[in-house]
Each structure stands twice: as C-alpha cells, then as structure tokens.
Amino acid sequence: MNQTIDPEWAWSEYQPAAETPWNLRAAAHLYRRAGFGANRAELTAAVEAGVNGAVNNLLTATAEPEGYRSEVADLAHASMATGNVQQLSAWWTYRMLSTPAQLLEKVTLLWHGHFATSAQKVEDAELMFNQNNLLRRYALGDFAQLLLEISRDPAMLIYLDSVTNRKAHPNENYAREIMELFCLGEGNYTENDIRELARCFTGWEVKNKKFRFNRYQHDTGSKSVLGQTGKFGGAEGVRIVVDQAAAPEFIAMKLVKFLVLDEPQPSQELLAPLARELRDHEMQIAPVVRRILTSNVFYSPHSTGRKVRSPVELAIGFLRSLEGSTDSYELAQKLQTLGQGLLYPPSVKGWDGGRTWVNSSTLLGRSNLIRSLLDNEKTRFGRTSLAEYLASEGAESTDEVIDWFQTSLFAVDIPAAARERIRTLPGAGNNRSEKLKDAVHALCTLPEFQLC
C-alpha cells in the first residue's frame, strides 16, 4: 500500500465511479468500519443520503434520545450495584447493540483499546464506568484534553500504579506509557525523558474514588522533558508530550489502522496529510475521522476487506445487520472467551488485533459464537425469528439469503464453491427454520466472513 498510493489521492474526497460505486455494499463497508453494522433500511437511507450525508449523519449522531439515555443509565447503575464488573461488560455490550450513535461507540472502543485499562486489576465497577464515559465524552473531540483527563482518571492511576507516585520514589509506569503507547511511539523520547516526566506526575493520587493532587508528595524541582525545562507539574508534562511533532502522526496512524486497514504499516508519507489535519484542527479527532471516511482510499480495494473482524465486530455486526437482540450477559462472556472481554484488555498495549484474532482455536470459537446466537431462545431478529425476518427482507430461498448476506455482511465476494456448498447443505429434515440457521451459520464460518 505505502509504495503504490499517492497520499494526495488517498485522502482526497471519494468520487463514486464504475469501479467503486456508492451503493448498498459501499454503505455496508462504511457502517462496518464507522460502526458495527447496519440493517437494510439504514443502508438504503445511507445510499440515498450520499457519502457526505451518510458520514455527516454518523458524525452528528452523538446526542442520544432522552429515553435511551435514561434506559442505559438505569442499566449501568443496576450493573454497578452488583459490584460485578462482568455485569458492566454486559451493559456495554447492550449499548453497542442498541445505540443510535454507532460511530461514537466505535471510536470509544478504539480509545478503550488505546488507553487500555483492565478491571481485573482495578476491581471497581464504578471507576471503570466513569472511565468508559470519559472515553465516550472525548471520543470524537479534543485529543489533548482526552490525554489530560485520562492521565488523571482514577482507574488509569490505579492500573498503572500512579497512585504510588511519590517525590521520594517517582513511579515511571505512566510516564513511559504516555510516550510509548499513548502519544508518541518508540524512538521519540529517551529514558531520561521518562524519569523526568515521572517527576511531573508525583503527588497525583486517588482519594474516595476521585483524583487528588497531594502537593506534599509533588516534586517541585526543575525538570527537563523532551527538550523543555521548568518546574513542571503533571498537566504541563502532558501538554509537552502532546505538543511533540510525533504526536499527530502517531494518532493518525492509530486512526488509519482502526478505520482503514490492518497492514501494512502506513508510511510517514501517507500519514502526513492526516497529521497536518490533526495539528491544523488543534488535535480535534472528528475532522480527521470525517476525512478518512470520505476519502478515496477508504472506498478502494486498499481498504475493503483489509481488516479482520474483532470478536466484538463479528458478534455485534452480525446482530445489528439483522436487527438482532440477545442476552447481553451471555454475549459479553463469549466475547471474553474469544479474547476481547470488554473492560478486560489483556495488557496496557490493548488488543493486538489484525491477524492475531484468527487461528485454529479462535476460528472454532467464532463459529460456536454465531451458532450460539442462532440457537439462543433469547435471540430475536427484528423482534421475530430469523426465518420470518429474512422473509420480510425478501430473502426466502437459500440463493436469496446468500445474496442478502453478500450485500449486507460480506466485505469480499463469497466464492462460487462456497455458495454451492451452502446451497446443497442437507439441513435438518424438512424443518425450514433449522435449514436456514444451518445456511446462515455456514456463511458466517467462511474465511471471507472474517474480513470486514
């Protein structure tokens, strides 16, 4: 990709053409990347709105209806009352399934993996809930402010041991991660920068589940961080980090890998226009996301089918495309089994993603996940059965079902041999409902379905 793409062409506004038309499949691609998936009515509306209209609708759908906000707030409080963070994972699963603000929720998931914090260590549902809302509040907003707020977030302070950061013994964990993983990347700082930045954060602690600055434990001496010297505190240290020239390129790279393609690693030349856009907009995320989602490269073969579905994208995308609902607690548990437990990232590096999602073990688990959704008596599609729902969509025969899935859920074409195998499945006697489930399950276990 890096050697064959002109950056100016890549990030110029997409113009539909015969090779890359704006149609239902292109709209489905947009919703898989900028959300989790869309039903056929939503895709039809997106085609009618045009690319810019569809992207604008995704970007501006951030004010959730009052009734929905109250519903998810009540569910969250009920989950936290149990003291079981697994219940909060189920709450977030439900929110992903039902939110009218898909892009906001998808980018919240990006930042959760980026500023990875695990409840396994934090062990406090309220703190994890507060952090989740913090990520959502700034998901498409000011990255510099998000970086400052996450640096003071109690769950993050606990996770990276910053609550023990004292002037006599500065803890370097957060100082290292804010530069290596959160903002700059390796090679853009020194070990001395880490030590000096750690001194800036001394005295930051948690009391009564809230951030507190303990001035008695703060190192008030002069520090030298990334070429600047002064009696810096934590907020000034964060500012110095985010003001580095490497920061916008690093965040642009994260956005491109999340929204456009898993590999190869984008070149500096390809990232440069997006990095400039970030800096020109004072590190505001939304303008860069808009540019990516309306770009030539996003709708080209360089992007379509070039990402592996994460377990969350697999399950939530399957259900949202079919107007599905299910037991959120059971689904959250299955996502954890597949390696993407919400609120339980495996390390401070988050999830590796890409090809790491698929191997012989996880492919079986992904197949079993789809089967469990199809067989679960709590799963509904458009508040009815799968057969009735697909019939209402004009997909009754096996060929019609394959074509419907090809348009709505597949990023690449279903091979002719796979079509023939699914068309000739023996099924379960004369039970049409079971035959349909078998066909859908077979579709969702194809290698092509693992791509988005």
HUHUFEN-V752865 format. One record per backbone hydrogen bond with DSSP energy under -1.0 kcal/mol. CO is the residue of the C=O (numbers start at 1). NH is the residue of the N-H. E is the energy in kcal/mol with one decimal. If there is no record, write none. Layout:
<<CO,NH,E> <CO,NH,E>>
This chain:
<<1,5,-1.3> <6,10,-3.0> <7,11,-2.0> <9,12,-1.0> <10,297,-2.2> <12,296,-1.9> <20,17,-1.3> <23,27,-2.6> <24,28,-2.3> <25,29,-2.0> <26,30,-2.2> <27,31,-2.3> <28,32,-2.2> <29,33,-1.8> <30,34,-3.3> <39,43,-2.2> <40,44,-2.5> <41,45,-2.2> <42,46,-2.0> <43,47,-2.3> <44,48,-2.1> <45,49,-1.9> <46,50,-1.2> <50,54,-2.8> <51,55,-2.7> <52,56,-2.6> <53,57,-2.2> <54,58,-1.8> <55,59,-2.6> <56,60,-2.4> <60,62,-2.3> <62,64,-1.1> <65,69,-2.7> <66,70,-2.5> <67,71,-1.9> <68,72,-2.6> <69,73,-2.1> <70,74,-2.5> <71,75,-2.2> <72,76,-2.2> <73,77,-2.5> <74,78,-2.2> <75,79,-2.1> <76,80,-2.8> <77,81,-1.9> <80,83,-1.2> <84,87,-1.2> <85,89,-1.9> <86,90,-1.8> <87,91,-1.8> <88,92,-2.2> <89,93,-2.2> <90,94,-2.5> <91,95,-2.2> <92,96,-2.5> <93,97,-1.9> <94,98,-1.7> <95,99,-2.6> <101,105,-1.9> <102,106,-2.7> <103,107,-2.5> <104,108,-1.7> <105,109,-1.8> <106,110,-1.7> <107,111,-2.3> <108,112,-2.0> <109,113,-1.9> <110,114,-1.8> <111,115,-3.4> <118,121,-1.2> <118,122,-2.1> <119,123,-2.2> <124,128,-2.0> <125,129,-2.5> <126,130,-2.4> <127,131,-2.2> <128,132,-2.3> <129,133,-2.2> <130,134,-2.0> <131,135,-2.6> <132,136,-1.9> <133,137,-2.4> <134,138,-1.6> <138,141,-1.5> <140,286,-1.6> <141,285,-2.9> <142,146,-2.4> <143,147,-2.8> <144,148,-1.8> <145,149,-2.9> <146,150,-2.9> <147,151,-1.5> <148,152,-1.0> <153,157,-2.8> <154,158,-2.2> <155,159,-2.5> <156,160,-2.5> <157,162,-2.0> <157,163,-1.2> <158,161,-1.4> <161,164,-1.2> <162,165,-1.7> <164,166,-1.1> <165,203,-2.6> <169,166,-1.0> <172,176,-2.3> <173,177,-2.2> <174,178,-2.9> <176,180,-3.1> <177,181,-1.7> <177,182,-2.2> <179,184,-1.6> <179,185,-2.6> <185,188,-1.2> <190,194,-1.6> <191,195,-2.1> <192,196,-2.7> <193,197,-2.6> <194,198,-2.4> <195,199,-1.2> <196,200,-1.1> <197,201,-1.2> <201,204,-1.8> <203,214,-3.5> <205,212,-2.9> <207,210,-1.5> <210,207,-2.9> <212,205,-2.6> <214,217,-1.6> <223,230,-2.3> <225,228,-2.0> <228,225,-2.7> <230,223,-3.1> <230,232,-1.9> <233,237,-2.1> <234,238,-2.4> <235,239,-2.1> <236,240,-2.4> <237,241,-2.0> <238,242,-2.6> <239,243,-1.6> <241,244,-1.5> <244,247,-1.4> <246,250,-2.2> <247,251,-2.4> <248,252,-2.4> <249,253,-2.2> <250,254,-1.7> <251,255,-2.2> <252,256,-2.5> <253,257,-2.5> <254,258,-1.7> <255,259,-2.6> <256,260,-2.8> <256,261,-1.5> <267,271,-2.0> <268,272,-1.6> <271,275,-2.6> <272,276,-2.4> <273,277,-1.8> <274,278,-2.4> <275,279,-2.3> <276,280,-3.2> <277,281,-1.8> <278,283,-3.5> <279,282,-1.6> <283,143,-2.9> <285,289,-2.2> <286,290,-2.8> <287,291,-2.0> <288,292,-2.4> <289,293,-2.6> <290,294,-1.2> <292,295,-1.4> <294,14,-3.2> <297,300,-1.2> <300,303,-2.2> <300,304,-2.3> <303,306,-2.3> <306,262,-2.2> <307,452,-2.8> <310,314,-2.8> <311,315,-2.5> <312,316,-2.5> <313,317,-1.3> <314,318,-1.7> <315,319,-2.2> <316,320,-3.0> <317,321,-2.1> <319,324,-4.1> <320,323,-1.3> <323,382,-3.0> <325,380,-2.3> <327,331,-2.2> <328,332,-2.6> <329,333,-1.9> <330,334,-2.1> <331,335,-2.3> <332,336,-1.7> <333,337,-2.0> <334,338,-1.7> <335,340,-2.8> <336,339,-1.4> <341,344,-2.4> <343,119,-2.9> <347,350,-2.1> <353,356,-1.7> <354,357,-1.8> <355,358,-1.6> <359,363,-2.8> <360,364,-1.1> <361,365,-2.0> <362,366,-2.9> <363,367,-2.1> <364,368,-2.5> <365,369,-2.1> <366,370,-2.0> <367,371,-2.2> <368,372,-2.5> <369,373,-2.0> <370,374,-2.2> <371,375,-2.2> <372,376,-1.7> <376,379,-1.7> <380,325,-2.1> <381,384,-1.1> <384,381,-2.8> <385,389,-2.5> <386,390,-2.7> <387,391,-2.1> <388,392,-1.9> <390,395,-3.0> <391,394,-1.6> <397,401,-2.3> <398,402,-2.6> <399,403,-2.4> <400,404,-2.4> <401,405,-2.6> <402,406,-2.5> <403,407,-1.9> <404,408,-2.3> <405,409,-2.8> <405,410,-1.1> <415,419,-2.4> <416,420,-2.2> <417,421,-2.1> <418,422,-2.4> <419,423,-2.4> <420,424,-1.6> <422,425,-1.2> <428,431,-1.9> <430,432,-1.0> <431,435,-2.2> <432,436,-2.4> <433,437,-2.1> <434,438,-2.4> <435,439,-2.2> <436,440,-2.7> <437,441,-2.9> <438,442,-2.5> <439,443,-2.2> <440,444,-2.2> <443,446,-1.2> <447,450,-1.2> <448,451,-1.2> <450,309,-3.5>>
